[in-house]
């Protein structure tokens, strides 16, 4: 009596899975695609590795898999530590900016506000110099007008930042005395942030300088600096009774 081979239904195989390749077909495919596992390293975590003493010319993949997993764990640890460090740095910067804004809000006069820009901001933000730069009226003299205040040429803010841009960060910079006055020789990295007082008032610029070459770098977040500049602009507007 001739026996027919069992079908998928009679053998218990799931017909929804579809026809599976045989072991010989898998071997043939891997031989014709030797980079298959290199392109899919995540499969190593699912494969059952051979023992170390297999013999017969079989390549022992156990050490490779273990080393691969160790490398992935080390990389994950490095990424996690980087995220933790970045988070702590962001929290520290946020705290500094909030303290600086509170110091500006506590000023009891316009003169005290300017004094706080020149003294408190540098200390609270952990920089070496902070200067409020205001564009002069056409034909007016430029240069230092008070401690922490520099009068700059009309249109200088747009020339520095570019029209429509509010913030510029530079590392490894030779600072300009037009912005930082005599302290320019100390500055090796800078942050320039637009100050908007509105209603036809001269354009302004908050210039922060650090003697550390990479204290400010292109690519760093600027949201906190913009918040600080907006707060300073609002304080100036309030003391000058400039309407919104």
Secondary structure, DSSP 4 states (H G I P E B T S, - for coil): -PPPPPPHHHHT--GGG-PPPPHHHHHHHHHH-TTHHHH-GGGGGTS-PPPS---TT----HHHHHHHHHHHHHHHHHHHHHHHHHHHHHHHHHHHHHHHHHHHHT-SSHHHHHHHHHTHHHHHTT-SEEEEEEEPPTT---EEEETTEEEE-TTHHHHHH-TT--EEEESS----HHHHGGGGGG-SEEEEEEE---TTPPPEEEEEEESSTTSS-TTS--HHHHHHHHHHHHHHHHHTT---
